[in-house]
C-alpha cells in the first residue's frame, strides 16, 4: 500500500516547546513523569465511544525529530536557549507507552493512553496524540451509531467534500471503517489504508446528455458490472425509474447481468423507496438495490427503517465526517504521577471547582470485567499499576462518587485493556491491520449490553476505582482542603 509520510514534529502547540525549554533550564527535563490521555463525556450523550487513532500516533513517534529548518525557525523566535536548541537536534522519544487498542469500546475517565517518559518528551507529544484520538475516536463512534441504526444494511462514507481538510477526509474515512462503515468515496483512503472505495454517478452526468435514458444507457454500457443509476435528477417515479428499468433491460439483462442499483438523493425517501421497489419488482428486477443519501444520521436512518422504507444501503456524508451533532470528542492529557530520585512513583492530582475536571492520580491500569456466562461487559475497573484482579475471587465494585452504591461480582473474567506500545522508545507492539481493528470493534460492541448501546438515555456503564486508588484520590482531595 502507498504510505503517507511527512515530518509533523512541528505540529504542536507552542507552549509545549516553551515548557520543554523551561524544564530544560530548570533541570527538570529528564525527570520521569506519567501522563494519562482520556476523555470526559461520550459523544451525543451516548453510552460508549470507540478508540481510534493509535496507528497514526505510533507512526508519528517513530519519526519524531527536529530538522535543521525547524531549529533555525525556533532560533528566530528569540525565546529558546542555544543549549535547548542543541538538545533538540538529537531529540527523540525514549519513553514507555501503554494504550487501549484501536477499535475497543471505551468510556469516560479511563486512560486510553498512558505515557511514562522524560518530562520534555511526555509534554511534547501532547498535541498530536490528542488530535489523532479526538478526531478518529469521534468519527469511529459516530459511524458505530449509524451502522447499528442501519441494522445490517450497507453504509458508505461519502463525506470527503464536507470534511475540514485533507487529513480529516482521509483519516475520517479510516475511522468510519473501524466504526462499521462498509466503504468510502475517498479514493486515497483505499490506496493508503485499503478501505474499499466506491461511488455511483453524479447529477452532472445525467445533465450532460440530451435525455436521461441515454445517460443511463451509456453508463450501463461503460460500467455493466457496477451500474448504480442516480434517478432523482428530474423526476424519480415518472422518468428516473422507467428510464433505469429500460437501460437495465436493454444493456444488462442480455448479458446475463442482474446485479445493479439505483440511488435517490432527495425527496420523501420512505415514500419514494416503496414506490421504486414495487416498480423494480414488477419489472422483474428483484435484485436491483436501492441506495439513498441526503444528510443522513443515525436518527434519520433508524426512522426510515421504522417507517418501512425499502432501502438496501445508505450513503452518509457531512453528518458523519464532521460528527455534526456533537463535533468535539474532548479528550485531555493530564499529569498523573512523577518519579523521585529513588524511583518511587508519587501521585499528582489536578483539582477544580468543576468536579468533572478533577483528575484521578497515579500510574494506573484498566481491567474490563465480563460475566462468564453472558460474555457481556459488566464494568471497567481503574486500579494501581501493580494491582492484580484475581477473578477466581469475588470482587466488590462501588461507584467512585456515590460510594454506597456497591455490587459484588462473582463468576466473572477480568481482562486488562492496555497493551504496551513503546518500551524505552522502541515500538514493541505490532499494529494490527485495519481489517483486524474493524473486526475487533464489531466484537467489542457485541460484548456490551443492549442498554449501554441505546441511542437515547443509555445505561450508565460504570468505570469504578479500586479501593486503593479511591483511597489515594480521596486522601489527596482531603489534604488539599486544608491548604
N, C-alpha and C positions, 0 to 999 in steps of 0.2 A: 504493500500500500504506500501511497505517497505520504510523506511526513511534512508537518508544518514545523518549521524551526526558525525561531527568532530569539535574539538576546533581549529578554524583557526584564533584565535586572533593574533598570531604572524605572520600571513601572511600580513605583512605591510612593507612599506618602512622604513628603519632605521631612516630616518630623521623625521618621524612622532613621533618617541619616543624621539629623541633629541629635537625636537620642543616642545613636551609636557613637558619635563624636564625644558626647557628654560622658557616656560610660567609659570610653577610652581615656579621656582626660582625667577622670576621677578615679581611675584604677579599678573600675568595676566591669570592664569589658569582658574579662574571662570568667566572671562569676557565673556559676551554673544555676540556671533558672528553669522553671516549669510554667508553661502556658497551656491553657485549655481553649479550644475553639468550640463553641456551642451556640445554639440559638434559643430564643426565649419563648416564641409562640408559633404554633402551627399556622401555615397559610390558610386563608379562607375559613378560619375558625374550624378547621378540620381536626381529625383525630390523630393524625400522624404526618410525617414527612418522609421523603426518600433521600438518602445521602448520595450525592453525586459530585464529581469534580476532582476526585483524588488523583486520577491518572495525570491530569494536567499539572497538578502540584508536584508530583514526583518528577515529571519532565523538567519543570522549572527549577527545582532544587538541584537536579543533576547537572544543569548547565549554568548554574548561578556563578557569575563572575563580572568584574568591572573591567572594561577595556580602556585603552588609553584615552579615547574620546570622552568617556564617562568621567574619568579622573580630571581631565582638563576642564570639563564643564563645571564640576564641583569646585574646583580651584577658583573658578571665576565668580562663584557665589560669595567668596570672601569671608566665610564663617567656619571653615574647617581647617584644622591644623595640618601642617605638612606631614607630621607623623601619622595622623589618621589617614590621610590620603595615600601615604605609602603602604599603610596596613591594608587598604582596600585593594591594592594591586594583586595581592595573593589571597584575597578573601574567598572563602568557600564555606559551605555548611558542613560542620563536623559533628553535629549533634545526633540525638536519637529522636525518633518519631513513631508514635503509635496512632492508628486510625481505625475507625469502623469502616469496613469495606464498602465500596460503591454498590448501590442497589439495595442496601439494607434499610428496613423501616426504622426510623429514629424518632426521638421525642425530645421536647424542650428540656434543657438543663443538663443533658448528658454530653460529655465531651466527644465530639465527632473526631477531633484530632487532639492529641497531647504532644507537645514538643518539650524535650529536655535538651538544652544547648547552652552555649555561652550567651551572655545577655545580648551582645550585639547581634549575633546570628538569629536568636529567637525573635528579637524585636523586628529585625529587618524583613523577615518573610511574611509579616502580618498581612499586608495589603493584598498581595497576590493570592494568598490562601483564602482570605475572606471573599475576595472577588470570585474565585472559582467555586467555592462551596455555596455562596449566596446565590449565584446565578443558576448553576446547574441543578442544585437541590430544589430550587424554586420551580424550575421548568419540569423536572422529573416528577415532582409532587403533583403539579397541575395535570401533567399527562396521565398520571396514575388515576386521578379522579375522572378524567374524561374517558379513558379506556374502560374503566369499571362501569361508567354510565352507559357505554355502548353495548354492554352485555355480549361480548364476543364478536361484534361487528368490526370490520376493518376501520382503523383510523390512520389517516395520513397527515403528516405535519406539513402545512402549506404556508408557513409564516415568514419566510425569509424577507420578503419585501416590506414587512411591517416591523422587522427586528431593528433594535437600536445599534446598527453597525454590523460589520462582517463577523466578528467573533461571536456576537450574540446570535447570529443566524446559524453559524457553523456548529458551535458548541451547544446551542439551544436545541438543534435537531438531534444531536448526540444524546442530550439529556432526555429529550422526549422519547427517544427509542428505548432508553433504560426504563422509563416510566411505563412503557407498554405500547407506544405507537408502533405501527407496522412498517411505515415507510416515511420518506421525506421528499419534498420537492427540491431540496437543497443539494445540488449535484456534487459539490465539493465535499459534503459530509459523507457521501457514498464513496468518493475517491479516497478520502483520508481515513475514514472510520468504518466503512463497509455498511453503513445504514442504507438500505435499498432506496434508490432514487426512483421516483415515479411522477407521472403527470398525465394530463389529458390534452385538451386543446384550449386555445384562447378564443374569446368572443371575436377578436380581430380576424382570426382565421375564417370564421363564418362570414364576416363582413367583407372580406377581400373578394369573395366570389359574387357573381351576379345573382345567385339564388342559393338558398340553404341546402337544398338537395345536392347540388353539385359540390358544395363544400364537404358535406358528409361523405358522398360517394368517393371523392378524391382522397379524403383522409383514410377511408377504409382500404382503398387500393394501395396506399403507401404503407399503412400500418395494419395489415389484416389480422395480425396476431395480438394486437393491443389496441383495439378500436373502442375508445370510450368517447362518445359524442356529447358535446355541450348543447343542450336542447332548449335553452331559455333565451337565446339571442333575440328572438322575435315573439313567438307565442308557443309555450310548451305543448299544449294539447292540440292546437289547431294546425301547427306546422312542424314543430320540433319532433314530436313523437312520430307522426306519419312519415316525415322525411327520413328519420333514423331507421324506421322499420323497412322502408323501401331500399335504403342503402345496404342494410344488413342482408336483405333478401337477395339483392342483385349482385352483391360483391362477395359477401362472406359465405352464405349458405351453399352456393355452387362449389365452393372449395372445401366444404365439409366443416367449416369453422362455425361453432355455435357460441364460443366464448366472446362476449362483447359487453358493452356497458353504455349507460347514458348518465350525464351529470346535470343536476339542477342547482343553480347558484342564486336563485331569487324566488320570490313569491311565497304562497302558503304551502310550505313543504309537505305537511301532512296530507292536505287535500290533493296536491299535485302527484305525490308519490303513489297514492292509492289509485288514482286515475291512470297514471302511467303504467303501473304494474298490470292493471286489468287490460290495457291496450296491448302491452307486450305479450301477455299470456294468450290473448285472443289471436295474436299473430303467430303463435307457436314459438315465440322467443322466451321460453320459460327460464333459460339460463342467463339471460341478459341481466346484468347487475345494475342497480340504481345507486348512484353516488350523489350525496348532497354536500353543499358547502354554504357559506354565507354567515360569518360572525357567530360561529357556534361555540358553546361552552358546555360544561357537564350538565348544567341545569336544563338547557335547551335540548341537548341530546336525550336526556332522561325523559323529558316531557314529550318529545316527538315519538319515542318508543312507547310511552304510556298511551298516547293517542292512537297507536296502531299504524303509524307511518310505515310504508313499505320501503325500507332502507337497508342496503347491503353494506354500505361503507360511508364514512364521513371524511371530509377534508376540513381540517381545523387550522386556522391561521392566527390572526392577531391576538385572540384571547388566550391562546396557548403560548405563543413565542414571547409575549410580553407579560404573561400571567396577569392580564389586565385587571382582574377583580381584586388582586392583592399582590402588587408587584415588588414588594420588599420582603426578603426572607429574614433579614435581621440577625444573622449570625454575628457573634462578637468574639474577641480574642483577649483573654484576661490572664494576668499573672496569678498563679495559684500556689507557688512554693519557690523557695530558693534553697541552695545547699550552702552550709557554712564550711569553714576551712577543714573541719574534721569529716566532711561528707554527710553530716546529718541534714535531713530534709526538714525545713522549717516552713510550716503552712503560712500562707498570706491570704488576706481577705479584703475585698472592697465592700464598703458599707455605703448604703444610700438610703435617703428617706423614701425612695421608691423601692418597695420591698422586692419587686421583680428584678432589680438591678444588683441586689446583694449576691455576691459570688459564693460558690462552695469551695472552701480552701482545700489545699493539699494535693499531692500526687495521687491520682485515682485510677481505677479501672471500672469497667461496666460489665455486669452479668445480665443475661436475659433468662428468665425463669419460665420454663414451659411445663404444662401439665403432661405427665407421662401418658395418660390415657387419651386426652383430647388432642395432644400435639400443639395446642394453642398457647400463645404467649400470655402469661398471667401478669407479669410486671417486670420492670428493669430495676436493677439494684446498683447504685453507686457505692463503692467501698474503697478503703485504702489500698494502695498498690500491693501491699503484702498480705492482704486478707484473702482467704480461700473459702469459698462457699462449699460446704460438704453436703451434696444433695442426697446423701443417704440418711440425713438427719432432718427433722422438721425445722422450718425457718419462719420466724415471725417477722412479717413486714409491718411497717407503720408509716402513716402519712407524715412527711417531714414538717408540715405546717400544722396539721391537726393530729397531734401525736396519740390521741386517744383512739383514733381510727386504726385498728390493728387486724391483721389476718394471718393465721397460721397456715403455711403451705406444707403439704405432705405429698408424697408421690409425685415429685417434680424433677426436672432436669435443669441444671444450671450451666449455661454456656457463656464463656467470655466473648465479648463482642469485638474487642480490639485485636488487631494484628500489628506486629512490629514492621514498620516500613523502612526506616533507616536505623542503622547502628553505627555510631562513630562516623557519621557522614556517608556511609556506604549503603546503597539500596540492598535490602535483604528480603524484600517482598516481591514475588513475581506477580506482576499485574495480570489479572485475568483478561481474556479477550472480551470485547463488548457483548458478544452473544452470551457468554457466561454471566456477565454482570446483569444482563436483562433477564436471564432465566432465574438468577438468584433473587432479583427483585420480585418476580412473579410468585416465587415460592414463599418469600418473606411476607408478602401481602396476604397470602392464603393462610399464613400462620396466625393472623390477627383475627380476633372475634369480629363478627358482623357489626356488633355495637360500636366498636372502635372505628370501623370503616364507614359509618354513616356520614352523609354529607352535612346533615343538619343535626345539631345537638349530639355529637358523638360522645360515647362513653369516655370518661377521663381515665386514660391509661396511666397507671402510677409509675413514676420514676422515684423510687424510695432511696433513702440513705441508710447505710449500715449504722448500727448503734454507735460504733467507734467514730465514724465520720460525723454523725449528727452531734455527738458529744463535743468533738473538736470545734465544729462550727458554732454550736450554742455557747460554748465557753468563750470563744473569741468575741462573739457578739456581746456577751455579758461583760467581758473585760473592758470593751470599748465604751461601755456606758459610763464608766467612772472616769473617763479621760476627756 
